Amino acid sequence: MADEGTGQKPDLVWGAKNIGAEINKTEKAAFHLLEKKMLPARKVGRQWVASRSALRRHLVGEGEAA
């Protein structure tokens, strides 16, 4: 979904499934990484939320993305 007026995706990614899609992992793999605190994300209520830009910085720092 794009931000109105900018044409860009919002920075927040909600849910393990969407976070997994953002980092090219399955929902199950993403959930595991989230539970082990291996990704820059937080739990809000019962749902995980992460910053798209923080995920990208983290992956670049890990050498997994360019």
Secondary structure, DSSP 8 states (H G I E B T S, - for coil): ---TTT----SEEESHHHHHHHTT--HHHHHHHHHTT-SSEEEETTEEEEEHHHHHHHHHHTTS--
